[in-house]
Amino acid sequence: MIISRRHGKGFGLIEILVTLGILTVGILGVATLNGVITRQSQDNKARTEAISIAQSRIESMRNYTNSAGSQTEFDALYAVTSGFANSTSITGVNAVFTRTESVAAGTMSRLVAVNVAWSDPEGNAQNVTLDTELSYVSPRSAGDSALDAAPDLVAAPTGRARLGEGELPQDAVTASNDDGTSLYDQGEERMLVADDQIVLTLANACQTEDGTCIDFVRIKGKVYIDTATQNNLEPGEVFLVASDAAYCARYFFADGATEPTPVTATTTEARTTPNGNYKYFNYTCYIGGGWHGNIGIILAGGTTQSDKMCVGDPVSENAWEQPVIASRRVYRGMLYKYDDSTDSGKEEIDDGAGGSLIKYYSQGIADQTELPDPDSGDHGHDFVIASLSASATEGSNCITQSLMLRADTDTNNDGRKGDLYAGNPTDFICLNDGLLDHHDTAVFGSSVTCPYDPSDPPSTRHLVSGLISVTAQSNAGNNTLMSSVNAYTSDGPGNCLIAPYTHDGSKYHVTYACDVYDWGNGWNGYLQAIYDASAISCSPNKINKTGITADSSTGNNFTSCSLGSYAVFTGTVNASSNRKLTRVAISGGGTCTVATGGLSYECISHNISPGTYSGTLTFTPSGGVACRSPMTQTAIPAGYQTLNVNIRANAGQCP
């Protein structure tokens, strides 16, 4: 007998049980997902609060330096601990935290670390650790100068802002800063507002004679996340933190938007470059005039040894502008005190090695400064976050690993890969060139540049001196040329003093003396003669030095220099993929150099006086082909010429 089920109606018991089972699994899955999301939100809030607790403690410890009147008092104030100590329980909004701290001895400094630990809702141990280095610098110069009339000759690092308190009044009128924050003026105070909370106050800002208010100092830039190596790092997990009393806003402008979108702890997307090689967002840090300190990156999950932050300019030819790996920038001015009893005319201290160091005093930034200057076209203070092996600590990795040189359309603004970061500053911003806060100029002086990063003071200063000698007759035109001759070191301009030129009947002589600084293993770098390359030639014009541990006056002379007429060819490289320029040759006996990173070059012809240069420039890339190479040049007069180079996979791709 055949039984047909074609016309059966209703549900069987088995079908009902299967349906209930599926529904149960689905409901449990939704509940589990909701629990995961809730726990992740709680974890993020707790981690953010822990970072805030650690940062607050570091800033409190930093401000203790004001209580130290000498290096001895500083060392006693920051007594070295055995590991993490001084356990303190803090009941927070999202968890109960345990804060501990460690202090280790550095070179005339203390290495401070603060650890904040807590347990998540599942009982798992969590923690974050922040660290910094503190060095003793007399916070005020009044006692040093014995002048009662000037109690604030050198400002303390906090500046003239203080952390804000309370909510914005309901009827308050504010002015937007176009970054998610606004300004509110009340009485003599100017306040910074974020999310209806007063986060920073500038005291006595509205006491000017014309009735206007002094504004906050603003430091701006972008944070780029390299998606090739940090593909799991979200914008919301990247925090900008400034030392002492400060507030950093994070934001971006979506396509077509006129209002900023704030970056919060839950932000997963911001802006992206055309090929998706970077996620990025903007930041503005607000501080008060007189402030000097650090602005750095903190990652919500903690910063590991493989997390690398690149700063600097990957297309610069200057050693002191090229990239370094650093998680923070230091902003400080450097003053010296006049002292007629020393040869330098500046106050000096014993370096402990039989020599002396000029004693420098940290000085803060002028009121309402904006960096970069909106009228100057200077580059923003950008960070590039990537991931590399723990041993990759040299800044050259930012170039060789292409961290700042991704696809052409992502880092190519003006014709060469990497110029998205052209002019991006390195990890120390010297405030001396027009950015210094007020100080007593009868007691303190300053140079246009800073000799070194004062957050990492050297142990010894050495004087390296020499001559730049140019064979030439003495006449008015040559005198003009020689008046512009200078010398640099690889540490940057400004560390060399140049004496007025002399003439002995056949040669001009320019004496130079450069301060170089030894951090304990000798100074390594180069000396470079600087001149108009279209009219003067020195071979070589750069002298490499290694292991300088004392004053040096031998082997530093540039003696093979002469006047002439030279065609100088310079250019930049626009390369596809990760290719670069490895060598350039100029026919006729000239010389060529390729900058670190292989993205620019310079060639100087042989002496063409009194004619012109005709010849070829041949470019050798690391891979692919250099388009139009060799480049033929005909009847080129003396002076500077620009010849840019394209490198492509094959000749068919050349423009």
N, C-alpha and C positions, 0 to 999 in steps of 0.2 A: 504494500500500500504506500502510495506517495502522498506525503503531506505537504501542501503548498503554504508558504509563509508570506506570499505576495500581498495578501490583503490583511495581514496582521496589523493591529493598531495598538498605541500606547508604548510604554517603555518596560523592558524587562528588568528584573532585580539586578542582574549583572551590569546592565547599562547604567543604571542609577548609581551603583557603587563605583564604577569607573569614573563617571562624571563627578561624583563627590570627591574622589581621589585627586582628580585634575584640579578642581577648584581649591582643594586644601593646599596642594603644592603651590598653586599660583598665589594664594593669599599669604602663605608662609614666605614665598619669595619676595613679595611686595613688602611685607613686614621686615624681612631681613635687610632689603635694600634701604628701606627707610631708616633702619637702625644704623646701617653703615654710614649713610649720609649724615645722620645726626651725630654719630661719633666723630666723623671727619671734621664736621663743623666745630664740635667741642674741642677737638685736638688743635685745630688751627687757632681758635681763640686762646686756648691755654698757651700755645707756643708763642703767639704774638705778645701775650701778657708777660711771659717769661723773658722774652727779648727786651721788653720795656724795663723790667726789673733789673736785668743785668746792665743795660745801658745806663740806667739811672745811677746804679752803684758806681760804675766806672767814672761817670761825670762827677759824682760826689767826691770820689778819691782824687780825681784830677784837680778839683778845686781846693783840696787840702794843701796843694803846693803853695798856696798863698800864705800858709801858716809857717812855712819854712824860711828861716832867714839865712841859711847857709847850706852847703852841701852836706855837712855833718847832721844838721837838723833834718834835712830831707831824708837821709839814710835812716835816721832813727824813726821818723814818722812812718816810713814804709819799711818796717822790719821784715826781713826775709822769712818766709814760712816754710815748713816742711810739707810740701804738697798743698792740697786745699784745706783751709782751716776757717775759723770764725763762722761756724754754722749758725744761720739765722732763719727762723721759720716765719714765713709771710703768708697770711691768709688772703688770697686774691679773690677775684670775682669768679674765676673759672676753675680754680684748684687751690690746694694748699702747697706752697712752694718752699723749698729749702735752698737758701742761697749760701754758697761758700766762695772763698776767694784764695788765690795764691799769689805770692809776691816772690820773684826771683831776681837775683842781682844781674844787672847788665853793666856795660861799660859806662860808668858815671850816670847810670839810669836804673830804673826798676821795670821789670817785665811783669805786668799785672794781668791776671786772668780771673774772671768771675763766672762761676758755674751756677745755674739755676735748675733744680731738679724737681720733678713732680710725678705723680702716678696718674695714668689715664683712666677712664671709666672701667676698663677691663683689668686694672691693677698692674699694667705694664709700666716699667720705669721709663721716664722720658727726661731729657735734659738738653739745655743749650749752653754754650760757652762762648764768651766774648773776651778778647784780649787786646791789650794796648801796651805801649811803652811810654813811661813818664820820665822826663829828665828835669833836673833842677835848673830853673832860671829864676833869678830874683824877680818876683812879680811886679814890684814897684821900684822905681829908681830914686824916690825921694830920699831914702836913707843913704843910698849909695852916693848921691851927689851932695848930700848935706845941705840941700836947699829946702827951707821950710815953706817957701812960697809956692811950690809946685808939687802937690801930693800925688798927681797922676801923670808924671812925665812919660812913663811907659805903662800902657794899660794892661790890666789883668785879662786873661784869655776869654772870660765870659762876655765881655763887651757890655753895651748899654741896654741890652734886652733882658727880660726875665720871662720865665715860663708863665703863661696866662692862667687865669683861674675863672671859673664860672661860665654861665651861659650868656649868650647875647640877649640883651633886653628885647622884648617883643616889638617895641616901636622904634628900634634902632635903624638908622639909615646907613647902609654900607656901600662900598665901591668895589666892584668885582675886579679880581686880579687875572681873570681868564685862565685860571689853573685849578679851579675848585675852591679857592680861598677868597676872602674879601677883607677890606680894611674898614675899621670902625674907629672914629675919633671921639674921645670923650674927655672933656677938660683938657688937661695937659698931656694926655696919653694917647698914643696911637696903638691900636690893637689889631692883631691878625686873627681872623675867624675862620674856622673850618667846621662844617657840620653843626653850625650854631653854637660852637664852643669857642671860647677865647683861648687860643693856644699859645700866644706869644704877646708880650706887651713891651712897647718901647716907651720908657718913662721919660717925662719932660720933653717929649718930641714936638709939642705944639707951643713952644715958648719963643719962637722966632719973631724978630722985629716986624716982618711983613705979614705975620698972621698965618703963614703956611705951616705945615708939619714936616719935620724931618722923616724921611721914609726908612724902611728896613733896607739892609743890604740884601741883595738877591743874587744867588749863584745858580746858573741854569745849565742844563745839558740833557742828554738822552742816555738811556740804558739799552744796549743791544744784547739780545740773547742769541747766541750762535746755535741755530737749530740742528746743525750737523752733529754737534758734540754734546749739546744740552737740550735734547729734544723732550725731556720730561720736566724741564723747569718752566713753571708758569710765571707770567708777569707779576701776579699777586704774591708770589713767594719771594720777591726781590724787594728789599727795603733799603731806602736811602736814609742814612743816619748822620747827623752832624753833631759834633761835640758841644758840650755846654748848652747854653740856652739857645735853642734853635728849633725850627720846624721845617720838614721837607714834604712838599706836596708832590704826589705822583699822578699823572694824568696823560691823556692822549686825545687827539681830535679824530673822530671817525670820518670816513669819506663824506665830504659835503657838509659836515657839521660845523656850526659856528660856536657851539658851546662845548667845553671840555668834558670828557668822560673820566671820572676819577678812577684810579687803580686802587682796588681794595684787596683784602686777603683772599677773596674768592675769584678775582679776575683771572681768566684763563686765556683771553685773547686781547691783543691791543692792536698796534699797527704791524704790518709785515712789509718787507722789501719785495720788489717785483717777483723775484724767483723764490721767495720764501726762505732765504738763507738766514734771515734774522727776524725775530719779533722785537719790537722796541716800543718804548714809551718815554715821555718827557718827565723831567723833574725840575722843581724850583725849591731851593733851600733858603729860608729866611733867617737872618741873624741880625744882631745889632751892631752899629758902628763900634769900633774898638776890638771886635772879636778876632781872635786867631785860633786856629785849630784844624780839625780834620773833617772831611766829608767822605763817607765810605759806604760800601755795600755789605749788607748782612742778608744771608739766605735763611728763609724760615726753617728749613730742615737742617740748618747748621752748615758751616763752610768746611769742606774737607780739603785734603792736600791736592786733590785732583781738580778742584774748582779754581779756575784761573780768571783773573780780571785783567784785561789789557787796556792800558792807557798810553797815549803818545801818538806820534805821527809816523805811519809806516812808509810814507813817500818822501820824508825829509832826508837830505844828505848830511845833516848835522848830527853828530853822535849824541849830543845832549837833548835832542828833540825826538829821537827814535823811541819805539815802544819799550815799555817796561811792564812787568807783571806786578800789580799792586792792587789791593782791595780798597785803598783809600788815597785821597789826595790831601796834602798838607798845605795850608794857607798861612803864611807868616811873612812879616817883614823883619828885617834885621838891622838894628841900630848898634853903633859903637859909641863909646864915650871918649871924648877928647882927653888926652893925657900927654902933657908936654914933657913928661919925664921919660918917655920911651922913644926909640928911634922911629917908630911908625907914627907917633903922635896920637896913638890910640891906646886905650887901656888894654893891658895884656895879662895873661895868667900863665902860670907854669904848666907845661904839658906833661910833667913827670918823667920826661926823657931827655932832660937837659936843654930843651928848647922852650918856645913860648907859643901861645895861641892868642889871637886877638879875642877879647871877650865881647861876645855879641849878646844883645838883649832882644828878645822877641817883641815885636810890635804888631798891632792889629790893623784892621782895614778901616778906611775912611767911611764916614756916614753915607748912606744911600747909594753906595757903589753898586753897579750892576755888572756882573760877569757872566758871559762876555759882554763887552760894551756894545749896546745896540747900534751905535753910530760908527763903529770901527770895522765891522765885518769880521771880527774875531770868531774863531770856532767855539762852539759850546764845549762844556767840560764833560765829555762822553766817557762811558765805560762800555767795554765789550766783554760779556761773560761767556766763557767757554769751559771745556773740560779737557785736560791733558794728564799725562802721567805725573805722579808726584815729583819725579825728578826734573821735570821740565819747568825750571824756574827762571830761565833767562828770557828777557824781553824779545830776543830774536825769534823765539818760537811764535810770537804773534804774527810774524811775517812768514817764516819758513813753513809753518803749519797752516798758513792761509787764513788764520782766524780773523784778520782784518782785511783780507784780500779775496773775498768770495766772488761769485760770478760778476762779470763786467757790469751788468745793469743794476746790481745790488750795491756796489761800492764805487761805481764810476760816475762822478758828477761832471768833471771838466776834461774828459779825454783820456784818463788813465785809471786803471783799476787801483783801488785803495784810496783815491783822493776824497772819498766820502769823509775820511778822517784827517785830511790835510789841515794842519794847524791845531789838531787836537792836543791839548797840553799833557805833559807827563805827570808824575806823581807829586811834584812840588811846585806850588805857585808862589813866586816871590812877589811881595806886595810893594817892593821898593820903588818901582818905576811909576810914580804918580798915584799910588793907591794907599799910601800910609796914612794912618790916623794922626791927629795933631800930637806934637811932642815939643819939648823945649829944645830948639835948635842951637841954643847957646851951650848946651850940655852934651847933646847927642848929635851925631852925624850919620849919614847913610850913603852908600853907593847906589848907582842905578840898578845894579844886579846884586844878587846874594851869592856869597862864595860857596855855600853848600847848603844842604837841607838841614835846618836846625833841629829837626826831630831825630836826626841821626848824626850827632856831632862826631867829628873825627878825633883821633887821639893826638895827632901831630900835624903841624903845618910845615911845609918845606918851600923854599924859594928856589925856583928854577929860572935861570937867567941866560941871556945870550945876545947875539947880534944878528941883524938882517943887513947885509952889505950888498949894495947895488952899484955896479960899475957904470958910471955916467958922468958927463961933464956937468958942472954947476951952472944952472941958468934958471930963469923964472919958471919956465914950463916944467922942468924937472923938479924944482922945489915944490910946485903944486902937487905933482905926482907923489913925491916922498912924504908930504904932509898927511897923506891918507893911509900910509903903510901902518899895519897893526899886527898883533899876534893874538891867537886864541889857543886855548887848550881844549882837549876833548871833553872837559867838564862844562864848557860853555864860554860865551864872551863875558868880559867884565872882570876876569881874574888876573889880567895882565896890565902892568903899568908901562907906558911907552914914553921914553925920553925924546926930546926934540932931536931931529936929525942933525948930523954934522957932516962935513965934507973935507976930505984930506988931500984934495987935488986930483984924485982919480976915482974915488968911490964915495958914495953916500953911506953913512952908518946910522942905523937905528937900534938903540939899546932897548931891550925889553926885559921885564922881570915878572914872572907869574907865580901866584900862590897856588900850590897844589896840596891836597889834603890826604893824609895817610890814616886809614882806618885800622891799622895794626899789621898789615901785610905788605906795606910799601904802596906807592902810587904807580898805577899802570895807566898809560894813556898816550896821547900824542900832542906835540906842539905844531902849530900851523902858522905859516907866514901869510898874512892877508894883504892883498894889493890889487890894483887894476890889472887883470890878467891880459887885457888887450894891449898893454904897454910895458909891462914888467914881467919877466920870467925868472923863476927860481927853480933850480933842479937839484934836489927835491924841494918841494914847498911844505913837506910834512915830515916831522921827525918822530919816530916811535920811541917811547921810553918805557922801561919796565923796572920794577923793584926799586923805585926811588924812595930811600929811607933817610935822606939827609939833604941839605941844601946842595944844589948842583949848578955848576957854571961851565961844565965841559961837555963837548959834544952837542951843543945846543945852537950852534951858529949856522945861519943860512948864508953861505959865502958865494955860491955860484948863482948870482942874480945879475941880470943885465937889462937894459932898456932895449926896446925893439918895437916891432909891429906884429901883432898876432891876431889871427882869426880864431875866435873862441866859439865853439859849437856846443850848445847845451840842449837837452830835450828830455821828455818824459816818455814812458813806455805804456802802451795800451796793449795788454796781452790777454789772450783767451786762455781758459783753464788756469792752471797754476804756473804757466811759463813765465820766464823772466829773462833779462839780459845778463849774460855772463862775461862778455868781453866786447870792447870796441877798439878798432884800429883805424888810425888816420895815416894816409900815405904822405911821404915827404919828410918823415922824421919827427912828427909831433908826438904828443903824449895824450893818453886817454885814461879816465878813471870811471868806474861804475859804482854807484852808491850802493850801500848795504841794502839788500832786498831786490836789487836788480831792476828798479823801476825808474831810474834816471841816470844820466851820464853827463860827462863834460870832456870835450876834446879841445886841445890847444895846438894850433899849427906850428910849424917851424917859423922862424923869423922871416917875414915876407917884406920887410922894409927894403926898398921904397915901393914895392909892387903890390900884387894881390895874390890870393891863394887859389890854386886850382889843384884838385885832387879828388880822392874818394874817402868815404867813411864806410867801413865794413862792420856790420853788427852780427854778433854770434849769440843766439838765444839758447836757453837750456833745453828747448825742444821746439819742434815745428820750424817755421821759417820766419825770418825778419823781412817784412815786405819792402821791396825796392832796394834791398841791400845787394851790392854796394851802392851807396848814394854818391853820385858824381856832383862835385861842386866846381863852378867855373867863375873865375875873376871875382872872388869874394874879398872885400876890403877888410882891413883890420877892424876889430870890434866884435860885438856879441851877436850870434846868429842862433835862431831856434829851429831845431830839426827834431820833431817827434817821431817815434818809432812804433809801428804796429807789428805785433807778433801773432801769427795765426798757425793753425794746424798744417795748412798747405797753401801753396801760392794761389790756388783757386779761390780761397776765402779772403784774399787781400783786397782792401778797398781800392 
